[in-house]
Amino acid sequence: MASEKAWYWLAAGVLALGLNGAYQDGEFQWAHRMVDRSNAMVERVSAQGCRLLAMAEIVLGREPAELDRVHDRMVRAQDRMGRVQDQFNQLQMERVQRQMDAAQMKMEQAQELVTFQQDEPCSHTHRYMVQVPR
């Protein structure tokens, strides 16, 4: 069993060396294109990251005092957003409550309008009377 594993690993190593040599000789053009595309994407992402970092330094500043002021402003903004979100949630709950009340009233009105009563049952049929208010 161990000798079989060793042969498999040896075969995999020889295959990897052969593929690497063929790649280095330029035989796998699709692999070269894939590597070139990935390198180009990494360069674009890196350049965009550098631009974003430069913008952050301009907005936030580099000194600790400026960072503290920005942090305080962000905390105040988050507090305001939390209060606005709470107000929005409260309004949403009130709206849902009004809808539930309206639906409840409609159900009660419908129950008052139509009532079904069963007369004395016959041996083979059931008769129903519908009472509708004027």
C-alpha positions as CSV (number, residue, x, y, z in Angstrom):
1,M,0.0,0.0,0.0
2,A,2.8,2.4,0.9
3,S,4.7,1.5,-2.2
4,E,1.6,2.2,-4.4
5,K,1.3,5.7,-2.8
6,A,5.0,6.3,-3.5
7,W,4.5,5.4,-7.2
8,Y,1.5,7.7,-7.4
9,W,3.4,10.6,-5.9
10,L,6.3,10.0,-8.2
11,A,4.0,9.9,-11.2
12,A,2.3,13.1,-10.1
13,G,5.7,14.8,-9.7
14,V,6.9,13.8,-13.1
15,L,3.6,15.0,-14.6
16,A,4.0,18.3,-12.8
17,L,7.6,18.8,-14.0
18,G,6.5,18.0,-17.6
19,L,3.6,20.4,-17.5
20,N,5.7,23.1,-15.9
21,G,8.3,22.7,-18.7
22,A,5.7,22.9,-21.4
23,Y,4.2,26.0,-19.8
24,Q,7.6,27.7,-19.6
25,D,8.2,26.9,-23.3
26,G,4.9,28.7,-24.1
27,E,2.9,25.7,-25.2
28,F,-0.2,26.5,-23.1
29,Q,-1.3,29.9,-24.5
30,W,-4.6,29.8,-22.6
31,A,-2.8,29.5,-19.3
32,H,-0.6,32.4,-20.3
33,R,-3.6,34.5,-21.1
34,M,-5.3,33.6,-17.8
35,V,-2.1,34.6,-15.9
36,D,-1.9,37.9,-17.8
37,R,-5.5,38.7,-17.1
38,S,-5.1,38.0,-13.4
39,N,-2.0,40.2,-13.2
40,A,-3.8,43.0,-15.0
41,M,-6.7,42.7,-12.5
42,V,-4.4,42.7,-9.5
43,E,-2.7,45.9,-10.9
44,R,-6.1,47.6,-11.4
45,V,-7.3,46.7,-7.9
46,S,-4.0,47.9,-6.4
47,A,-4.2,51.2,-8.2
48,Q,-7.8,51.7,-7.1
49,G,-6.8,50.9,-3.5
50,C,-4.1,53.5,-3.7
51,R,-6.6,56.1,-4.9
52,L,-9.0,55.2,-2.2
53,L,-6.3,55.5,0.4
54,A,-5.2,58.9,-0.9
55,M,-8.8,60.1,-0.7
56,A,-9.2,58.8,2.8
57,E,-6.1,60.6,3.9
58,I,-7.4,63.8,2.3
59,V,-10.8,63.5,4.0
60,L,-9.6,62.2,7.4
61,G,-6.3,63.9,7.7
62,R,-3.1,62.3,9.0
63,E,-3.0,63.9,12.5
64,P,-4.5,62.1,15.5
65,A,-6.5,65.3,16.5
66,E,-8.2,65.3,13.1
67,L,-8.9,61.6,13.4
68,D,-10.5,62.2,16.8
69,R,-12.8,65.0,15.4
70,V,-13.8,62.8,12.5
71,H,-14.5,59.9,14.9
72,D,-16.7,62.2,17.0
73,R,-18.6,63.4,13.9
74,M,-19.1,59.8,12.8
75,V,-20.5,58.8,16.3
76,R,-22.9,61.7,16.2
77,A,-24.0,60.8,12.7
78,Q,-24.6,57.2,13.8
79,D,-26.7,58.4,16.8
80,R,-28.8,60.5,14.5
81,M,-29.2,57.6,12.1
82,G,-30.3,55.4,15.0
83,R,-32.9,57.9,16.1
84,V,-34.2,58.3,12.6
85,Q,-34.4,54.5,12.3
86,D,-36.3,54.3,15.6
87,Q,-38.8,56.9,14.4
88,F,-39.2,55.1,11.1
89,N,-39.8,51.8,12.9
90,Q,-42.4,53.4,15.2
91,L,-44.2,54.9,12.2
92,Q,-44.1,51.5,10.5
93,M,-45.6,49.8,13.6
94,E,-48.4,52.4,13.8
95,R,-49.2,51.9,10.2
96,V,-49.4,48.1,10.6
97,Q,-51.5,48.6,13.7
98,R,-54.0,50.8,11.8
99,Q,-54.2,48.2,9.0
100,M,-54.8,45.5,11.5
101,D,-57.6,47.5,13.2
102,A,-59.2,48.2,9.8
103,A,-59.1,44.6,8.9
104,Q,-60.6,43.7,12.3
105,M,-63.4,46.2,11.8
106,K,-64.2,44.8,8.3
107,M,-64.3,41.3,9.8
108,E,-66.7,42.4,12.6
109,Q,-68.9,44.2,10.1
110,A,-69.0,41.2,7.8
111,Q,-70.0,39.0,10.8
112,E,-72.8,41.4,11.7
113,L,-74.1,41.6,8.1
114,V,-74.4,37.9,7.4
115,T,-75.4,35.3,10.0
116,F,-76.3,31.7,9.1
117,Q,-78.8,29.9,11.2
118,Q,-79.8,26.2,10.7
119,D,-83.4,25.3,11.0
120,E,-84.5,22.0,12.4
121,P,-82.6,19.4,10.5
122,C,-84.6,17.1,8.3
123,S,-83.8,13.4,8.0
124,H,-82.2,13.8,4.5
125,T,-81.5,17.5,4.0
126,H,-80.3,20.6,5.8
127,R,-81.9,24.0,5.2
128,Y,-80.0,27.3,5.9
129,M,-81.5,30.8,6.3
130,V,-79.5,33.9,5.6
131,Q,-80.3,37.0,7.6
132,V,-79.2,40.3,6.1
133,P,-79.8,43.6,8.0
134,R,-81.6,46.3,6.2
